[in-house]
Amino acid sequence: MAEEQVATEKQFSIQKIYTKDMSFETPNSPQIFTEQWEPSVDFNLGSNVQPLENGLYEVALAVTITVKSGEKIAYLVEVNQAGIFTLAGFSDEEMGPMVGSFCPNILFPYAREAITDLVTKGGFPQLLLAPVNFDALYAQHIQAQQQVPSTETIN
């Protein structure tokens, strides 16, 4: 009986956190450094989940930021921050929030730090990204999926 309890017990652990990909581009340098700094920021966020083996999952968080000064692109920074997580004993209903919200919440500070470092080393003013509410984003994603009409027809 003790073995049954262990088998159904929920397990979560971080196996590895790593940068999967990163890039920084300044297509209009050095001229952009001589112009008046009037930044506008475009922020894009996405995630991807890949089941591995034995309860392991890779969750990757992709963050893309494009900053323009006036009409010119000042810089484009992309970071794909990933982690390998052990997730065992969770129901199907619990797995969605775990990989869609909980794991990205763990990864985002690492991506944010990498972006801040890249921007600063690129010669631009420090860019500090605000925290992201992944619970709300996941809830919006689920709601949007539920509103998509089914393409199946019943005869």
C-alpha positions as CSV (number, residue, x, y, z in Angstrom):
1,M,0.0,0.0,0.0
2,A,2.9,2.4,0.7
3,E,4.1,1.8,-2.9
4,E,0.7,2.9,-4.3
5,Q,0.9,6.2,-2.3
6,V,4.4,6.9,-3.6
7,A,3.3,6.2,-7.2
8,T,0.4,8.6,-7.1
9,E,2.3,11.3,-5.2
10,K,2.9,14.5,-7.2
11,Q,6.5,15.3,-8.0
12,F,7.9,18.4,-9.4
13,S,11.6,19.3,-9.7
14,I,13.9,21.4,-11.9
15,Q,16.4,19.2,-13.7
16,K,18.1,21.9,-15.7
17,I,17.7,25.6,-16.7
18,Y,19.5,26.7,-19.8
19,T,19.6,29.3,-22.6
20,K,18.6,27.5,-25.8
21,D,19.1,30.4,-28.1
22,M,19.8,34.1,-27.9
23,S,20.5,36.9,-30.4
24,F,21.0,40.6,-30.4
25,E,21.0,42.8,-33.5
26,T,21.5,46.5,-34.0
27,P,20.8,47.0,-37.6
28,N,21.1,50.8,-37.6
29,S,24.3,51.2,-35.6
30,P,26.4,53.3,-35.2
31,Q,24.0,56.0,-36.5
32,I,21.3,55.1,-34.0
33,F,23.7,56.2,-31.2
34,T,24.0,59.7,-32.6
35,E,20.2,60.4,-32.8
36,Q,17.8,61.5,-30.2
37,W,16.6,58.5,-28.1
38,E,12.8,58.1,-28.5
39,P,12.3,54.4,-27.8
40,S,9.1,52.4,-28.4
41,V,9.1,48.8,-27.3
42,D,7.3,45.8,-28.9
43,F,7.3,42.8,-26.6
44,N,6.4,39.2,-27.8
45,L,6.2,36.2,-25.6
46,G,5.6,32.5,-26.4
47,S,6.2,29.1,-25.0
48,N,6.6,25.6,-26.2
49,V,6.4,22.3,-24.3
50,Q,8.1,19.1,-25.4
51,P,7.5,15.8,-23.5
52,L,10.8,13.9,-23.1
53,E,11.0,10.6,-21.3
54,N,10.2,9.3,-17.8
55,G,8.1,12.3,-16.7
56,L,10.5,14.9,-18.0
57,Y,9.3,17.9,-20.0
58,E,11.2,20.6,-21.7
59,V,9.5,24.0,-21.4
60,A,11.0,26.8,-23.6
61,L,10.0,30.4,-23.2
62,A,10.7,32.6,-26.2
63,V,10.9,36.4,-25.6
64,T,11.4,38.8,-28.5
65,I,11.8,42.5,-28.0
66,T,12.0,45.1,-30.8
67,V,12.9,48.6,-29.8
68,K,12.6,51.4,-32.3
69,S,13.8,55.0,-31.9
70,G,11.5,57.0,-34.1
71,E,11.0,54.9,-37.3
72,K,14.4,53.1,-37.1
73,I,15.0,49.8,-35.3
74,A,17.4,50.4,-32.5
75,Y,17.8,46.8,-31.6
76,L,16.1,43.4,-31.7
77,V,16.8,40.9,-28.9
78,E,15.6,37.3,-28.8
79,V,16.0,34.9,-25.9
80,N,14.8,31.3,-25.8
81,Q,15.1,30.3,-22.2
82,A,14.4,26.6,-21.5
83,G,14.2,24.2,-18.6
84,I,13.9,20.5,-18.1
85,F,11.3,19.7,-15.4
86,T,10.2,16.5,-13.7
87,L,6.4,16.4,-13.6
88,A,4.9,13.2,-12.2
89,G,1.6,12.3,-10.6
90,F,-0.3,15.3,-12.0
91,S,-3.7,14.8,-13.6
92,D,-4.3,15.9,-17.2
93,E,-6.2,19.0,-15.9
94,E,-3.2,19.9,-13.7
95,M,-0.5,19.4,-16.3
96,G,-1.8,22.3,-18.5
97,P,-1.2,25.0,-15.8
98,M,2.0,23.4,-14.7
99,V,3.7,23.6,-18.2
100,G,1.7,26.6,-19.3
101,S,2.1,28.8,-16.3
102,F,4.1,27.4,-13.4
103,C,7.2,26.5,-15.4
104,P,7.3,29.7,-17.5
105,N,7.1,31.6,-14.2
106,I,10.3,29.9,-13.2
107,L,12.0,30.6,-16.5
108,F,11.1,34.2,-17.1
109,P,13.5,35.8,-14.5
110,Y,16.4,34.1,-16.3
111,A,15.2,35.4,-19.7
112,R,14.7,38.8,-18.3
113,E,18.3,38.9,-16.9
114,A,19.7,37.7,-20.2
115,I,17.8,40.4,-22.1
116,T,19.0,43.1,-19.7
117,D,22.6,42.0,-20.0
118,L,22.4,41.9,-23.8
119,V,20.8,45.3,-24.2
120,T,23.3,46.9,-21.8
121,K,26.3,45.3,-23.5
122,G,24.9,46.5,-26.8
123,G,25.4,50.1,-25.6
124,F,21.8,50.9,-24.9
125,P,20.0,52.1,-21.8
126,Q,19.1,49.3,-19.4
127,L,15.9,47.6,-20.3
128,L,14.0,46.2,-17.3
129,L,11.1,44.0,-18.2
130,A,8.1,44.0,-15.8
131,P,7.0,40.7,-14.3
132,V,4.5,38.7,-16.4
133,N,1.4,37.2,-15.0
134,F,1.6,33.7,-16.6
135,D,-1.5,32.5,-14.7
136,A,-3.6,35.2,-16.5
137,L,-2.0,34.5,-19.8
138,Y,-2.7,30.8,-19.5
139,A,-6.3,31.5,-18.5
140,Q,-6.7,33.8,-21.6
141,H,-5.2,31.0,-23.8
142,I,-7.7,28.4,-22.4
143,Q,-10.6,30.8,-22.9
144,A,-9.6,31.6,-26.5
145,Q,-9.3,27.9,-27.2
146,Q,-12.8,27.3,-25.8
147,Q,-14.3,30.1,-28.0
148,V,-12.9,28.6,-31.3
149,P,-15.8,26.9,-33.1
150,S,-15.4,23.2,-33.7
151,T,-14.8,22.3,-37.4
152,E,-16.5,18.9,-37.0
153,T,-20.0,18.5,-38.3
154,I,-22.5,16.0,-36.9
155,N,-24.7,14.2,-39.5
